[in-house]
Amino acid sequence: MRPSAVRLLNILVPIKRTVDYAVKIRVNPDQKGVDLNVKHSMNPFDEIAVEEAVRLREKLKEEVKSIKVVTIGPSKSAETLRTALAMGADSGIHVEVPDSAPAAEPLGIAKALRAVIQREKEGVDLVILGKQAIDDDAGQTGQMLAGLLDWPQATFASKIVVDTVKKEVSVTTEIDGGLQELRCRLPLVITTDLRLNEPRYASLPNIMKAKKKPIEKLTPADLQVDLTPRLETIKVAEPPKRVGGGKVENVDQLVAKLKEAGFTAIPHSTLYGSFAVDDGMTAPSEGLTSTTTCAPMVNVAQLVLGLLPLSLRKDAQTVYDSQPILPTADPSAAPTKSIAIVGAGSGGLAILKTILDLPAETRAGWDVVLYEQRRNVGGLWLPDAPGSLPHPPELPESPVYPLLRTNTPHPTMTYPNFTYPPNTPLFPSHEYVEQYHVDYASYHGLNTYIRLNHTVTSARWRGDNVSGQWDVEVEAEHASPLAHKTVLKRSFDHLIVANGHNHYPYIPTWNGTEEWLANTLPGKPKREILHSIYYRGPEKYAGLNVVIVGAGASARDAALQVGPVANIAYQSLSEGSSPPPGAQVVPKPRISHFTGSSVVFEDGTALSDIDALILGTGYEFRVPFLKDLHVDAHTRANSTTARALTSNLRYIFPLHRHIFSLAPTHSPTALAFVGLPVLIANCPSDIAQSLFVAHAIADTSVLPSHDEMLKELVAREDALRQQGLDPYHVGHRLVGGDTESHDYQDALVEYLKDVGALPQDGKKYVEQWRRMGRRDSQLLGRAWQRIEQLGEQRRWLEGVTTEDEWAALLYRLAEWEQEWEKEHGEPVSIYA
């Protein structure tokens, strides 16, 4: 008689949202935990579990009835569920806990999972979960769950074979001595090891399908479980910094080094018996356990073998990888379009999101990847990595400084239909803005397409003005210092540059600076001239005589912050500019030159007691990896005569509407920039530009002819000349203020409506409340400062959640402040 077939398998995969494996962990100042305001993703071991469940379905086909994923965590954990659904799971369960709740412990999680399993009407036959989570490395949940269920368990699985006829699972597991094979009856709990499989990337169609798959919401109360931790974290500290090693020529030198480190009485015979010092490294002799006679006692073999990788480490090598980073919609077919995006700041996130928002049939088969050289998304809002600030000429990663906050109300700075969280201060500090970008990427499922710690080092166009491809080289940085450095080589149809323009400082040159710097005043710190990219706060300028150069946002903040603590602060300004209201600075004209003792200004006055200059002089438009960009600060070429795309360090030309390259060597949509305009609200502007780029890439006929686009560019430049301005000096600044910046965005979107790429809805892209918020930002800044002084932030922010509610708040605040100022006058504001 034939054995009966097992009933259709129902597989449950528990997953966890953890800090992304590529993020450098930072301990919080209070040493009670780590910084969680960083990129998160699915625990890598759980990814392996999801992948194995999907592979079992692909192998057993209809014998697997369902794959359900479950997570226990805060609201943002839902995005992790969506990732698992995009990989191939059918449905999800989210046991949601408050964002402020402490992390649950393995026993609490196991009890919650048991309750989930017990309430499943069709039962659960197989639970597959990661052997551990990379945040706490406890490695206990699977075993505890099996114990609570009284089910068999197989841990650290490196191979799984299911026999549905015998109702058995054969699991190969990793043990200290090698491998062992277990044969287990269903139902069963399995924990996965790294060698089990390599998880797939979710394809674009599957990501879109995942948005429609069901997710059941539960709470711990629904499951009648208590997730309150039983352990208290007393202190969290970083491990001591590892001391670098050195090479040794022979065993005698090694013994001497060990003695220097305090390890004495190590018999030579022990060392000689354990390995041979040679060009390579051999394994220790079997059974070696000799220890030293001094405290602390050590295992010599472990110690020596621990030192050898440091002493024998070779320089990192470069390997090459020409394989695509992301799969296409159909893995068996070549992508219909390949697009590389550079930069994961506001512009890069905007264009990636906009491309993914195109109709599925439009972007079917597109291969899209975003390269970001830093450890997380956020662009310039992502602070420097922990460590000391570099010294010139080495540049910091970011211009962000601790006191930085926005100078416009955040609702005017948002991506459309994606607000800041409730209770966000109206003029938030940089931490809020950084987290906003992290949340945007996570919420919209963008992280799948983002490659962090990947630096584009070269992009070269191979083609003509009709067709071609970009040859792109990317340097991938690995977390392990022992890992090889990897250079990826790929070709793309389209290149989108969204890496911002606040990295390469513009440093004016004056005669006499070297002589002035060499003559530090007696009893004073060494004289310095530093660009604001190195500015991290006013403290270092306390009691000094300082000149702040420029009138932009950085110079404004420096004037407001340094003025109160300096002995005296001056601000060197161009004609027509003035210090910000409330700044404790003395205005001076532009600098003419330096002498050995003095800073000399254009009006002939001189200051002989200056200790430091802070240059708030802006940034140069450089794109070092773009090999097609000709850089010449003194070029005489213009938009009609340039033979190649050109930068005079203030202006990249010729570009159609600050976006598409009109260089005679490029095809119409080969190269696009997102985020070049200056004096504009970046996130909404980036979306407007991204709509223009995405629809043009989808259908090149959306764009006018090359001649028409060039004619439009020349007309814009002529209009600036008629205003008495040099377009090649103005560059990408929208000098007409907020009106021009809003009209620019409206024009991009209206054009797409006129050509049928977007539906005619009778609405302007930039809402009236955004225009009001930017126009009255100084009024709103004064209002918010009064609210902070009164301690009434919570009262004003209570219940403000949606975009419409934030807009209404701006109107209420403006009216409230106008009424107050009619009676009391206009106060000085730090937000002005």
Secondary structure as the mmCIF struct_conf table of DSSP 4:
data_model
#
loop_
_struct_conf.conf_type_id
_struct_conf.id
_struct_conf.beg_label_comp_id
_struct_conf.beg_label_asym_id
_struct_conf.beg_label_seq_id
_struct_conf.end_label_comp_id
_struct_conf.end_label_asym_id
_struct_conf.end_label_seq_id
HELX_LH_PP_P HELX_LH_PP_P1 ARG A 2 LEU A 8
STRN STRN1 LEU A 9 ILE A 15
STRN STRN2 ARG A 17 VAL A 19
TURN_TY1_P TURN_TY1_P1 TYR A 21 ALA A 22
BEND BEND1 VAL A 23 VAL A 23
HELX_LH_PP_P HELX_LH_PP_P2 LYS A 24 ILE A 25
STRN STRN3 VAL A 27 VAL A 27
TURN_TY1_P TURN_TY1_P2 PRO A 29 ASP A 30
BEND BEND2 GLN A 31 GLY A 33
STRN STRN4 VAL A 34 VAL A 34
BEND BEND3 VAL A 38 VAL A 38
STRN STRN5 HIS A 40 MET A 42
HELX_RH_AL_P HELX_RH_AL_P1 PRO A 44 LEU A 60
HELX_RH_3T_P HELX_RH_3T_P1 LYS A 61 GLU A 63
STRN STRN6 VAL A 64 GLY A 73
TURN_TY1_P TURN_TY1_P3 SER A 75 LYS A 76
HELX_RH_AL_P HELX_RH_AL_P2 SER A 77 MET A 87
TURN_TY1_P TURN_TY1_P4 GLY A 88 GLY A 88
STRN STRN7 SER A 91 GLU A 96
TURN_TY1_P TURN_TY1_P5 ASP A 99 SER A 100
BEND BEND4 ALA A 101 ALA A 101
HELX_LH_PP_P HELX_LH_PP_P3 PRO A 102 GLU A 105
HELX_RH_AL_P HELX_RH_AL_P3 PRO A 106 ARG A 119
TURN_TY1_P TURN_TY1_P6 LYS A 121 GLU A 122
BEND BEND5 ASP A 125 ASP A 125
STRN STRN8 LEU A 126 GLY A 130
BEND BEND6 LYS A 131 LYS A 131
TURN_TY1_P TURN_TY1_P7 ILE A 134 ASP A 136
HELX_RH_AL_P HELX_RH_AL_P4 THR A 141 LEU A 149
TURN_TY1_P TURN_TY1_P8 ASP A 150 ASP A 150
STRN STRN9 GLN A 153 ASP A 163
TURN_TY1_P TURN_TY1_P9 THR A 164 LYS A 167
STRN STRN10 GLU A 168 ILE A 175
TURN_TY1_P TURN_TY1_P10 ASP A 176 GLY A 177
STRN STRN11 GLY A 178 ARG A 185
BEND BEND7 LEU A 186 PRO A 187
STRN STRN12 LEU A 188 THR A 192
HELX_RH_3T_P HELX_RH_3T_P2 LEU A 194 LEU A 196
HELX_LH_PP_P HELX_LH_PP_P4 PRO A 199 SER A 203
HELX_RH_AL_P HELX_RH_AL_P5 LEU A 204 ALA A 210
TURN_TY1_P TURN_TY1_P11 LYS A 211 LYS A 212
BEND BEND8 LYS A 213 LYS A 213
STRN STRN13 ILE A 215 LEU A 218
HELX_RH_AL_P HELX_RH_AL_P6 PRO A 220 LEU A 223
TURN_TY1_P TURN_TY1_P12 GLN A 224 GLN A 224
BEND BEND9 ARG A 230 ARG A 230
HELX_LH_PP_P HELX_LH_PP_P5 GLU A 238 GLY A 244
BEND BEND10 GLU A 249 ASN A 250
HELX_RH_AL_P HELX_RH_AL_P7 VAL A 251 GLU A 260
TURN_TY1_P TURN_TY1_P13 ALA A 261 GLY A 262
HELX_RH_AL_P HELX_RH_AL_P8 HIS A 268 SER A 274
BEND BEND11 ASP A 278 GLY A 280
HELX_LH_PP_P HELX_LH_PP_P6 ALA A 283 SER A 285
TURN_TY1_P TURN_TY1_P14 GLU A 286 GLY A 287
STRN STRN14 THR A 291 THR A 291
BEND BEND12 THR A 293 PRO A 296
HELX_LH_PP_P HELX_LH_PP_P7 MET A 297 MET A 297
STRN STRN15 ASN A 299 ASN A 299
HELX_RH_AL_P HELX_RH_AL_P9 VAL A 300 LEU A 312
HELX_LH_PP_P HELX_LH_PP_P8 ARG A 313 GLN A 317
STRN STRN16 THR A 318 ASP A 321
BEND BEND13 GLN A 323 GLN A 323
BEND BEND14 ILE A 325 LEU A 326
BEND BEND15 ALA A 329 ASP A 330
TURN_TY1_P TURN_TY1_P15 PRO A 331 SER A 332
BEND BEND16 ALA A 333 ALA A 333
BEND BEND17 THR A 336 THR A 336
STRN STRN17 LYS A 337 VAL A 342
BEND BEND18 GLY A 345 GLY A 345
HELX_RH_AL_P HELX_RH_AL_P10 SER A 346 LEU A 356
TURN_TY1_P TURN_TY1_P16 ASP A 357 ASP A 357
BEND BEND19 LEU A 358 LEU A 358
TURN_TY1_P TURN_TY1_P17 ALA A 360 THR A 362
BEND BEND20 ARG A 363 ARG A 363
TURN_TY1_P TURN_TY1_P18 ALA A 364 GLY A 365
STRN STRN18 TRP A 366 TYR A 371
BEND BEND21 GLN A 373 VAL A 377
HELX_RH_3T_P HELX_RH_3T_P3 GLY A 379 TRP A 381
BEND BEND22 LEU A 382 LEU A 382
HELX_LH_PP_P HELX_LH_PP_P9 PRO A 383 ALA A 385
BEND BEND23 PRO A 386 GLY A 387
HELX_LH_PP_P HELX_LH_PP_P10 SER A 388 PRO A 390
TURN_TY1_P TURN_TY1_P19 PRO A 392 PRO A 393
BEND BEND24 GLU A 394 GLU A 394
HELX_LH_PP_P HELX_LH_PP_P11 LEU A 395 PRO A 396
BEND BEND25 GLU A 397 GLU A 397
TURN_TY1_P TURN_TY1_P20 PRO A 402 LEU A 403
STRN STRN19 ARG A 405 ARG A 405
BEND BEND26 ASN A 407 THR A 408
HELX_RH_3T_P HELX_RH_3T_P4 HIS A 410 MET A 413
BEND BEND27 THR A 414 THR A 414
HELX_LH_PP_P HELX_LH_PP_P12 TYR A 415 TYR A 415
TURN_TY1_P TURN_TY1_P21 PRO A 416 ASN A 417
HELX_LH_PP_P HELX_LH_PP_P13 THR A 419 PRO A 421
TURN_TY1_P TURN_TY1_P22 PRO A 422 ASN A 423
BEND BEND28 LEU A 426 PHE A 427
STRN STRN20 SER A 429 SER A 429
HELX_RH_AL_P HELX_RH_AL_P11 HIS A 430 TYR A 443
TURN_TY1_P TURN_TY1_P23 HIS A 444 GLY A 445
HELX_RH_3T_P HELX_RH_3T_P5 ASN A 447 TYR A 449
STRN STRN21 ILE A 450 ARG A 451
TURN_TY1_P TURN_TY1_P24 LEU A 452 ASN A 453
STRN STRN22 HIS A 454 GLY A 463
BEND BEND29 ASN A 465 VAL A 466
STRN STRN23 GLY A 468 ALA A 476
HELX_LH_PP_P HELX_LH_PP_P14 GLU A 477 HIS A 478
BEND BEND30 ALA A 479 SER A 480
TURN_TY1_P TURN_TY1_P25 PRO A 481 LEU A 482
BEND BEND31 ALA A 483 ALA A 483
HELX_LH_PP_P HELX_LH_PP_P15 HIS A 484 HIS A 484
STRN STRN24 LYS A 485 PHE A 492
BEND BEND32 ASP A 493 ASP A 493
STRN STRN25 HIS A 494 VAL A 497
BEND BEND33 HIS A 501 HIS A 501
BEND BEND34 HIS A 503 TYR A 504
STRN STRN26 PRO A 505 PRO A 505
TURN_TY1_P TURN_TY1_P26 ASN A 511 GLY A 512
HELX_RH_AL_P HELX_RH_AL_P12 THR A 513 ALA A 518
HELX_LH_PP_P HELX_LH_PP_P16 THR A 520 LEU A 521
TURN_TY1_P TURN_TY1_P27 PRO A 522 GLY A 523
BEND BEND35 LYS A 524 LYS A 524
HELX_LH_PP_P HELX_LH_PP_P17 PRO A 525 ARG A 527
STRN STRN27 GLU A 528 HIS A 531
HELX_RH_3T_P HELX_RH_3T_P6 SER A 532 TYR A 534
BEND BEND36 PRO A 538 PRO A 538
HELX_RH_3T_P HELX_RH_3T_P7 GLU A 539 TYR A 541
TURN_TY1_P TURN_TY1_P28 ALA A 542 GLY A 543
STRN STRN28 ASN A 545 VAL A 549
BEND BEND37 GLY A 552 GLY A 552
HELX_RH_AL_P HELX_RH_AL_P13 ALA A 553 VAL A 562
TURN_TY1_P TURN_TY1_P29 GLY A 563 VAL A 565
BEND BEND38 ALA A 566 ASN A 567
STRN STRN29 ILE A 568 SER A 572
TURN_TY1_P TURN_TY1_P30 GLU A 575 GLY A 576
HELX_LH_PP_P HELX_LH_PP_P18 PRO A 579 PRO A 580
TURN_TY1_P TURN_TY1_P31 PRO A 581 GLY A 582
STRN STRN30 VAL A 586 LYS A 588
STRN STRN31 ILE A 591 PHE A 594
BEND BEND39 GLY A 596 SER A 597
STRN STRN32 VAL A 599 PHE A 601
TURN_TY1_P TURN_TY1_P32 GLU A 602 ASP A 603
BEND BEND40 GLY A 604 GLY A 604
STRN STRN33 ALA A 606 LEU A 607
BEND BEND41 SER A 608 SER A 608
STRN STRN34 ALA A 612 LEU A 615
STRN STRN35 TYR A 619 TYR A 619
TURN_TY1_P TURN_TY1_P33 PRO A 624 PHE A 625
STRN STRN36 LEU A 626 LEU A 626
TURN_TY1_P TURN_TY1_P34 LYS A 627 ASP A 628
STRN STRN37 HIS A 630 VAL A 631
TURN_TY1_P TURN_TY1_P35 ALA A 633 HIS A 634
TURN_TY1_P TURN_TY1_P36 SER A 639 THR A 641
BEND BEND42 ARG A 643 ALA A 644
STRN STRN38 THR A 646 SER A 647
BEND BEND43 LEU A 649 ARG A 650
STRN STRN39 ILE A 652 PHE A 653
BEND BEND44 PRO A 654 PRO A 654
STRN STRN40 LEU A 655 HIS A 656
TURN_TY1_P TURN_TY1_P37 ARG A 657 ILE A 659
STRN STRN41 PHE A 660 SER A 661
TURN_TY1_P TURN_TY1_P38 PRO A 664 THR A 665
BEND BEND45 HIS A 666 HIS A 666
TURN_TY1_P TURN_TY1_P39 PRO A 668 THR A 669
BEND BEND46 ALA A 670 ALA A 670
STRN STRN42 LEU A 671 PHE A 673
BEND BEND47 VAL A 674 GLY A 675
STRN STRN43 VAL A 678 VAL A 678
BEND BEND48 LEU A 679 ILE A 680
HELX_RH_AL_P HELX_RH_AL_P14 ASN A 682 ALA A 698
HELX_RH_3T_P HELX_RH_3T_P8 THR A 700 VAL A 702
BEND BEND49 LEU A 703 LEU A 703
HELX_RH_AL_P HELX_RH_AL_P15 HIS A 706 GLN A 722
TURN_TY1_P TURN_TY1_P40 GLN A 723 GLY A 724
HELX_RH_AL_P HELX_RH_AL_P16 PRO A 727 VAL A 730
TURN_TY1_P TURN_TY1_P41 GLY A 731 HIS A 732
STRN STRN44 ARG A 733 ARG A 733
TURN_TY1_P TURN_TY1_P42 VAL A 735 GLY A 736
HELX_RH_AL_P HELX_RH_AL_P17 GLY A 737 ASP A 754
TURN_TY1_P TURN_TY1_P43 VAL A 755 GLY A 756
BEND BEND50 ALA A 757 LEU A 758
BEND BEND51 GLY A 762 GLY A 762
BEND BEND52 TYR A 765 VAL A 766
HELX_RH_AL_P HELX_RH_AL_P18 GLN A 768 ARG A 775
TURN_TY1_P TURN_TY1_P44 ASP A 776 ASP A 776
HELX_RH_AL_P HELX_RH_AL_P19 SER A 777 LEU A 790
TURN_TY1_P TURN_TY1_P45 GLY A 791 GLY A 791
HELX_RH_AL_P HELX_RH_AL_P20 GLN A 793 LEU A 797
TURN_TY1_P TURN_TY1_P46 GLU A 798 GLY A 799
BEND BEND53 THR A 802 THR A 802
HELX_RH_AL_P HELX_RH_AL_P21 GLU A 803 HIS A 824
HELX_LH_PP_P HELX_LH_PP_P19 GLU A 826 VAL A 828
TURN_TY1_P TURN_TY1_P47 ILE A 830 TYR A 831
#
